[in-house]
């Protein structure tokens, strides 16, 4: 899971090649006569936008061969930002072309070609809605399940129209072999959605779990204990996460990512979440025996062999940290662990008693940080900042790996502070599920 410049270079190079693939395919062989710089620029931006859109399906965060190179946090953030850039390229394509030659407005004329006009008119608002619903899902009042459905349908629609439009215009793709290659590549990108929505659930159907227990935790959080039914369970590393579906079938839009909070030495596993969203607020009412399906494991938020652990957690961001600590406890791991754990108040500190108990048995130092401390509190107060991290930074920082999970403001502050304190970025790992 170690981050390296070599891995980054390989995957980013691979990304650039694929992003430019439609453009490169178009300019292979004999080129048609130039129609002016502005028009050809608009065409080039359209090809690149199409390539970037297709790659959104590949770099969506569920490809196991890719995620370990960067971490789920980085991949999802990259997916989000590149989606915006792809949108800008796609939007610039018709604007520049029509500005260069107004006759291209005829492509949007239903009297000239109704299917083409409908498809192209669909793309712009569909792409706007795709980006807007991803950035402001909560403002639109979209549940996670409805957003997933909208996101998948619109993405496939825009991808199909873009590829079909490129082949239909055929100015640079007149040769049949070019059309077949481009079509084949984008059929594969579309299949990745089918694989995620249908193939993977079908595979998970043969490995069901059941809810063995529902446990109330501090901080208005709940833990689901999940037991495998008819199989040995999924192997995972502490700190990883699974996509969870509850109910009789895995073919559901109700699929959410949750960090595993249990030790990775168990056949069963547990996930813990705060009762905040539409899904997690129902956990307290889940009946033991309810079927569950898990996809994964995913993520590279896992311990680095031979390194001590310096952890910064906020609120329910403690869950992957607990998986690591519980595993170290069961294995009697001698490594040092420093945990800076921020919470609004003392009563809501999830896993408070268990952390205290484990700290007596392994080399674990827990430092609680409270925004609203009780009367007589002698610990740290306020928010995690550079002064606090500097105060507790180990004397040999290079012997530690650094893990951050919690609310976005805390993570931003912790990441920048560790950088300013001279910590090697390759030793800093973070998880940001609030951007999923």
N, C-alpha and C positions, 0 to 999 in steps of 0.2 A: 504493500500500500504506500510505500515511500514515494513522495513526489520527487521527480527529477526533471531537469531541463531537457534531457534526452527524450523522455516520454512525452513531455509537452511539445517538443519540436516535431516528433513523429506524428502525433495526433493532429496538431494544428496544420502541419504540412498536408496531411491526408484530407483535412477539412477544406483547405484552400483549393486543392486539386479537384475535389468533388464539386465545390461551389462554382468553379470555373468550367466544369465539364460541359454543360450545355453550350456555353460560348465557344469553347474549344472545338466541340463537335461541329458547330455551325460554320466555323471558318476553315475546316479541313477541306482539302480538295480545291477545285476551281472556285474562285470567289466571283460573285456578280459585281457589276460595276458599282462604284460608290455613288451614293445618293446625297452626299453632303455630310459634313461632320456632325451636325446636330441630330439629324435623323438616325445616323448610324450609332451615335452615342445612346440615343433612346432605345434602340434595338439591343445594344450591348447590355444596358442596365436591365432590360427585361429578361435577357438570358441569365444574368447573374442573380437577379431576384428569384427566378424560377429555381435555380440551383440551391440558393439559400433556403427557400421554402421546402424543397425536397429533403434537405439535410435536417430540418426540424424534426422529421420523423425518425431519423437515425440517432441524433444526439438528444433524444428526449429524456435520457436518464435511466432507461431500463435495459440498456445493453451492458451486460456484465463485463464484457471485454474492455469497455470504455470507462465505466465509472471508477474502477480502482485506480486509474491513472490520475484522476483529478479530484475525486470525491463527489458525492451526490450534491452537496451544497453548491459547489462551483458549476457543475453541469447544468443544474436547473436554472441557476442565475444566467448562465451562458445561453441556454435555450430561450429564456425570456428576452434577453437583450438582442439576440440575433433575430428573433421573431420581429422585433420592432424595425431592425435594419432591413430585413427582407421586405417588410411592408413599405418602407420608404423607397426601395428600389422598384418594387412593383408599381407603386403610385407614380414614380417619376417616369416610368416607361411610356404610358399614354400621353402624359402632359408634354413631354419633350417632343415626341413624335408629331402630335397634333400641332404644337407650336411651330414645328419645322415645315409641316405640310398639312394644311387644314382639310385637305381631301380625305385624310384618314378618319375624319369624323364619320364617314360612311360606314365604317365597321360597326358603328353603334346604331345604324339605321335598320329597323326591323323590316321595312319594305324591300330592302336590298337582300338581306339574308337574315331571316327571323331567328333561327337557332343560334347563329353567331352573335347577333345583337343581344339576345337574352342572356347568353353565357357571359359576354363581356360586361354587360350592365350589372350582372350579378356579382362579378368579382370585386369591384371597388367597395360597395357597401358591406359585402361579406367579409372582406379583409379588415375593414374598419371595425366591424362588430367583433371579429375574432380577436383583434388586439385590445379593444376597449373592454370586452368582457373578461379578458385575462388580467388586465391591469386593475379594473375596478369591479370585480365580481361582487363584492359585498355591497357596494353602492347600488348596484343594479338589483340587489335582492335575490341573486341567483344562488341556489343551493349548490353544494359541491357536485352532486350527482347531475343536476341539470347543466351545470357548466361543462362537465366532462362530455356530455352528449353534444352540446352546442359546439364545443371546441373540436371534437372529432369530426362531426358532420361538415362544419364549415371548412376545416383544414383539408379534408379529402376533396370537397367541392372545388375549392380554389386551386388545389394541386391538379386536379383533373382538367379543369378549364384551361389552366396555364399550359399544360403539356399539349392538350388538343389544339389550342390556338397556335402554338409554335409549329406543330406539324401541319395544320391546315394552311397557314400563311405560306410556309414552305419556301420563303425567299432564300434562306440559308440552309434549309433542310429538304431540298427538292429530291435528293437521292433517297431511294427506298431504304438503303442500309442505314442511313442516318436516322430516319424515322423509326426504324425497328429498334435501333440501339437506344434512342432517347425514350421511346415508349417502354422498352423493357426495364430501363433504370427506374422510371417513375412508377411502373407497376410494382416493382420491388419496394419502393418507398411506401406506396399505398398498402402493400401487404403487411408492412410492419404494424399498421393500425389493426388490421384484421388479426394478426398474430397476438397482439396485446389484448384485444377485446374478445377473441373467440378461441384461438389455439391454446393460449396459456390457461384460461379458465377450464378448458376441457382437460388439460393435463392435471390441473389441480383438483378436478372432480374426483379423481381416483385416490387422492390423499386428503380426506376431510379431517377436520378437528371438531371437538365439541367444547363448549364452555363448561369447565369443571367447577368454577367458582367465580363469584363477583365480590371483590373486596373493596370496602370503602377506605380511602386513604386521607391523610391530612391535605388541606388545600383544595377541598372540593374536587378531589381526584378519585378515580376508580381504576382498579386493576382487574383485568380479565385473565384468569388462569385457563390456558388452552391445552387440552390433551389430544394427542393424535389418535385417530380411530382406524384400526386395521393396518397400521404401518408404523415404522420406527420413528417417524418425525423427521423434520428438516434439520440438517446440520447448519449451524450458523456461528459466526464469530461474535464475541461480546462487543456491543456498540453498533451492530448492524440493525436494519429495520426490515419489516415485511409490509406488504399490502394486504389489508384485512377486509374480508367480506363476511357478513353475518347473514344467516338464513339458509334455506334448503338448497340453494344453487349458487355457484360462483359466477354465473352469467348475469351479472348485476352491475348497474352503474354505481352502486354503493360500494366503492372500493377505496379505502383510505390508507395512507402510509403511517405506520406507527413504529417507533423505536422499540426494540425488545428490551424489557427491563429486568428480565431474569438472567441468571448465570447461564453460560453456554455449555455447562456440564450436564444439563438436564435433558431428558427425553421430551418433556413438556416445555412450554414456554409461557411467559406472561407479557402483556402489554399494559401500560398505564397511561392514562390521559386525563386531562382536566375537563370537567363538564362545561364546555364552552359552546361548541358548535351544535348544529342540528343532529349530528350523529352521536357525538360523545355525551351529549346531555341525556341520551336514552339508556346509557350503560347501566345505570342504577336499577333499571327495570328489566334487564335481561335475565331470563330464566336459565339456571344451570341445565345443561343438556342441549342448549341451542347449538345448531350446527355452525361451523365457521370454516372458512377457506383462506389459506395463506399463499401468497406469491412472493417468492424471494428465496434466500435473503439478498439484500442489496446494501451498498454503502461501504465506505472505506474509513469510517470513523471508528477505527479499531486500534488496539494497543500496538505500538512499535516494539518488536522484540528487543530486549536488552535495555530499553529506555524506562526511566522512571516517569511518572505521570503527574503533570501539573494541569489541573482542571478548573475551568470557570463555568459554572452552571447557574442558570436563573430560572426559578419557578419549575414548571414541568419539564424544562430542559435537562433535568436531573436524570431522566429515564435511561438514556444510553450510558450515562456515567454510572448509574447503579448496576447495569449489566456488567461493566468492567470490574467494579468494586466487588460485587458479589462473586464473580468468577475468581478474582484474586483471593478472596476470603476462603472459598472452598478449596482452592489449590494451595493455600498457605504460601502465596507468592511473596517473596521477601522484598520486592521493589518498593520504593517510596512513592506515596501518593499525597499530593497537596490538593485539597478541594476548597475553592472559594465559592460559596453557595449563597446567592442573593435571593431574597424573598421580601414581599411586602411586610409581613409580620411574623411573629414567632409561632403562633398557633397554626399557621398555614404552611409550615415547612414540611413538605412531603418526605417521607422516609426518615424523619428526624431521629426517632428512637433507634432504628436499625443502624443508621450511620454511626450513632454514638456507640452502639454495641460492637460493631465491626472495628471501629477505631481502637478498641481495647485489645484486639486480637491480631491485627496486621499494622504495618507502618503507614497508617492513614491519619493525616492531620486535616480536620474539617474546620473551616473558618466561616462562620455564618455572618452575612451582611444583611441588615434589616433596614428597610425604608422607614418603618414606623415601629421602633423598638418599644418593648414594655418598660414600665418603670423599674429602674434599677439595673437595666441592661448594661453590661460592661464590654460587650463585643463591638464589632465594627458596625457603623451605621451609614446610611446614604446609598450611594451607588458605586459600583466597581469602576475605578478610574486608574490612571497611570500611577498615581501616588500609592494607591492601595496595592496594585500589582508589584510595584517596585519594592514595597515594604516586605512582601512575602515571596519575592522571587528567590529561587534557590541560589546558593553560593556557587554552584557549578551548573549553570543553566543549560549547557550543552549536553548534560547527561539526562535531560528530561525531554519528553514530547509534550506538546501543549494542545489541550482540547477545550473547545468553546461551544456551548449549546444553551440557548435561551432566547429571550426577546431580542428583536433586532437592534434596538439602541444599545443594549448591553454588549451584544456581539460586536457591533461596529466599534464601540469604545475599546473593548478588550483586544480585538485584532490590531487596531492602530497603535494601542499602547504597547503591546508586545513587540511590534515592529520598531517603535521608537526606543524601546529598551534593548534593542540589538538582537532579538531572537531570530534565528534563521527561519525564513518563511516556510522552508521545507519541513519544519518540525511542528507547524501549526495546523491543526485540523478543526474544522467547524461544520456544524449541521444547522440548516435553516429551513425547517419544514413549513414555516409560515408563508414561504413564497411558492409552495406547491399549489 
